[in-house]
Amino acid sequence: MVTGSSLDHSSEIRGLGAYRGGVAESPRQGAGSVAVYTAMRVGLFVGVWLLLQLLTPIRGLWAAVIAIVASGLISLVVLNRQRTAMGSVVGGFFGRINARIDAASQAEDHWEEQAHVQAQGQGDGVGDDQVAGADQGWDESGPDRPATDDAQRSDSPGKGD
């Protein structure tokens, strides 16, 4: 009993990639569907514009605007299959770009995490329960904080005794 189709395997052997929804995933064939849709869309516009030039007195910019709108409406029905094929190619292209961005972001996050772990492991000889510089004796006053003195603290011995 044959479980897979020979067409699927032979296309992968030739390097054409797998088919999904009738659209090849090969970049060459993907570019072809974009080119075919674009050519058909331009041809439809030119055809409608020529009809307007031959059959109506409308000329110039108005003829171009009407041809764009009319060919757009016609292409919604006539070029649906080509637009779907092109959309899957373009979606796959940007999906691969997003996957690369996500992979690079995850690699960067992993690298930063490893650097953070190594920095904690090398440390300043300070235990996990201590903060570096907490018992240093220097004054941590700044422009927002007045200098403190042990004699001014309410919890220091000798003040309330």
DOPA-260054 format. One record per residue (C-alpha): residue number from 1; residue in three letters; chain; x, y, z. Coordinates in steps of 0.02 Angstrom, whole numbers, plus 50000, padded with zeros to 5 digits. Layout:
BEGIN
ATOM  resi  resn  chain      X      Y      Z
ATOM   NUM   ala      A      X      Y      Z
...
end
This chain:
BEGIN
ATOM  resi  resn  chain      X      Y      Z
ATOM     1   met      A  50000  50000  50000
ATOM     2   val      A  50066  50172  49954
ATOM     3   thr      A  50040  50304  50086
ATOM     4   gly      A  50113  50456  50001
ATOM     5   ser      A  50096  50525  49828
ATOM     6   ser      A  50244  50509  49711
ATOM     7   leu      A  50213  50686  49650
ATOM     8   asp      A  50252  50758  49821
ATOM     9   his      A  50414  50660  49836
ATOM    10   ser      A  50473  50692  49659
ATOM    11   ser      A  50445  50880  49675
ATOM    12   glu      A  50548  50884  49835
ATOM    13   ile      A  50686  50783  49753
ATOM    14   arg      A  50695  50907  49609
ATOM    15   gly      A  50706  51049  49734
ATOM    16   leu      A  50538  51126  49694
ATOM    17   gly      A  50475  51116  49872
ATOM    18   ala      A  50307  51058  49936
ATOM    19   tyr      A  50141  51118  49867
ATOM    20   arg      A  50011  51197  49979
ATOM    21   gly      A  49843  51250  49914
ATOM    22   gly      A  49901  51234  49734
ATOM    23   val      A  50043  51358  49759
ATOM    24   ala      A  50223  51305  49749
ATOM    25   glu      A  50338  51363  49887
ATOM    26   ser      A  50486  51383  49770
ATOM    27   pro      A  50547  51564  49760
ATOM    28   arg      A  50555  51552  49570
ATOM    29   gln      A  50376  51494  49555
ATOM    30   gly      A  50320  51618  49688
ATOM    31   ala      A  50394  51762  49591
ATOM    32   gly      A  50305  51694  49439
ATOM    33   ser      A  50135  51705  49522
ATOM    34   val      A  50170  51885  49572
ATOM    35   ala      A  50224  51928  49395
ATOM    36   val      A  50073  51842  49318
ATOM    37   tyr      A  49951  51933  49433
ATOM    38   thr      A  50037  52101  49401
ATOM    39   ala      A  50037  52075  49212
ATOM    40   met      A  49854  52024  49212
ATOM    41   arg      A  49807  52174  49320
ATOM    42   val      A  49900  52296  49206
ATOM    43   gly      A  49824  52212  49052
ATOM    44   leu      A  49650  52229  49126
ATOM    45   phe      A  49680  52414  49161
ATOM    46   val      A  49744  52446  48984
ATOM    47   gly      A  49597  52352  48910
ATOM    48   val      A  49469  52452  49008
ATOM    49   trp      A  49560  52614  48967
ATOM    50   leu      A  49561  52572  48781
ATOM    51   leu      A  49375  52533  48786
ATOM    52   leu      A  49344  52701  48868
ATOM    53   gln      A  49448  52788  48734
ATOM    54   leu      A  49357  52700  48591
ATOM    55   leu      A  49178  52700  48654
ATOM    56   thr      A  49160  52858  48759
ATOM    57   pro      A  49207  53041  48746
ATOM    58   ile      A  49298  53031  48914
ATOM    59   arg      A  49483  53074  48897
ATOM    60   gly      A  49634  53118  49004
ATOM    61   leu      A  49640  53099  49192
ATOM    62   trp      A  49457  53054  49208
ATOM    63   ala      A  49479  52908  49088
ATOM    64   ala      A  49626  52844  49190
ATOM    65   val      A  49530  52860  49354
ATOM    66   ile      A  49377  52771  49285
ATOM    67   ala      A  49488  52635  49209
ATOM    68   ile      A  49576  52607  49377
ATOM    69   val      A  49411  52592  49470
ATOM    70   ala      A  49326  52484  49339
ATOM    71   ser      A  49475  52368  49315
ATOM    72   gly      A  49490  52352  49504
ATOM    73   leu      A  49309  52298  49519
ATOM    74   ile      A  49326  52176  49374
ATOM    75   ser      A  49487  52103  49446
ATOM    76   leu      A  49398  52064  49611
ATOM    77   val      A  49301  51930  49517
ATOM    78   val      A  49411  51883  49370
ATOM    79   leu      A  49582  51877  49455
ATOM    80   asn      A  49530  51799  49621
ATOM    81   arg      A  49631  51638  49596
ATOM    82   gln      A  49789  51731  49545
ATOM    83   arg      A  49770  51854  49689
ATOM    84   thr      A  49753  51709  49812
ATOM    85   ala      A  49910  51626  49743
ATOM    86   met      A  50007  51788  49751
ATOM    87   gly      A  49945  51822  49928
ATOM    88   ser      A  50008  51654  49990
ATOM    89   val      A  50179  51687  49910
ATOM    90   val      A  50192  51860  49986
ATOM    91   gly      A  50127  51796  50154
ATOM    92   gly      A  50255  51656  50153
ATOM    93   phe      A  50394  51779  50113
ATOM    94   phe      A  50351  51892  50258
ATOM    95   gly      A  50319  51741  50370
ATOM    96   arg      A  50498  51684  50339
ATOM    97   ile      A  50561  51859  50379
ATOM    98   asn      A  50461  51860  50542
ATOM    99   ala      A  50530  51687  50586
ATOM   100   arg      A  50708  51751  50560
ATOM   101   ile      A  50673  51903  50669
ATOM   102   asp      A  50599  51793  50806
ATOM   103   ala      A  50747  51673  50799
ATOM   104   ala      A  50871  51817  50809
ATOM   105   ser      A  50775  51892  50955
ATOM   106   gln      A  50773  51726  51048
ATOM   107   ala      A  50959  51703  51016
ATOM   108   glu      A  50993  51878  51081
ATOM   109   asp      A  50885  51846  51236
ATOM   110   his      A  50977  51683  51266
ATOM   111   trp      A  51146  51771  51247
ATOM   112   glu      A  51095  51910  51368
ATOM   113   glu      A  51032  51781  51493
ATOM   114   gln      A  51196  51685  51484
ATOM   115   ala      A  51295  51847  51507
ATOM   116   his      A  51188  51890  51659
ATOM   117   val      A  51214  51717  51734
ATOM   118   gln      A  51401  51729  51707
ATOM   119   ala      A  51406  51902  51785
ATOM   120   gln      A  51315  51838  51939
ATOM   121   gly      A  51430  51688  51950
ATOM   122   gln      A  51587  51794  51943
ATOM   123   gly      A  51516  51925  52063
ATOM   124   asp      A  51615  52039  52180
ATOM   125   gly      A  51630  51913  52319
ATOM   126   val      A  51462  51969  52385
ATOM   127   gly      A  51341  51836  52443
ATOM   128   asp      A  51168  51816  52370
ATOM   129   asp      A  51089  51896  52524
ATOM   130   gln      A  51198  52052  52517
ATOM   131   val      A  51195  52198  52400
ATOM   132   ala      A  51362  52258  52335
ATOM   133   gly      A  51412  52418  52424
ATOM   134   ala      A  51281  52403  52562
ATOM   135   asp      A  51407  52394  52704
ATOM   136   gln      A  51535  52508  52629
ATOM   137   gly      A  51542  52659  52744
ATOM   138   trp      A  51530  52794  52615
ATOM   139   asp      A  51394  52921  52611
ATOM   140   glu      A  51265  52891  52476
ATOM   141   ser      A  51195  53065  52481
ATOM   142   gly      A  51155  53149  52319
ATOM   143   pro      A  51064  53303  52260
ATOM   144   asp      A  50896  53227  52312
ATOM   145   arg      A  50954  53147  52474
ATOM   146   pro      A  51032  53238  52623
ATOM   147   ala      A  51186  53165  52704
ATOM   148   thr      A  51144  53053  52852
ATOM   149   asp      A  51244  53035  53008
ATOM   150   asp      A  51239  52893  53135
ATOM   151   ala      A  51207  53021  53271
ATOM   152   gln      A  51052  53083  53179
ATOM   153   arg      A  50972  52912  53161
ATOM   154   ser      A  50834  52871  53281
ATOM   155   asp      A  50883  52688  53288
ATOM   156   ser      A  51065  52719  53338
ATOM   157   pro      A  51114  52675  53518
ATOM   158   gly      A  51134  52815  53641
ATOM   159   lys      A  51002  52929  53568
ATOM   160   gly      A  50849  52862  53657
ATOM   161   asp      A  50935  52779  53808
end
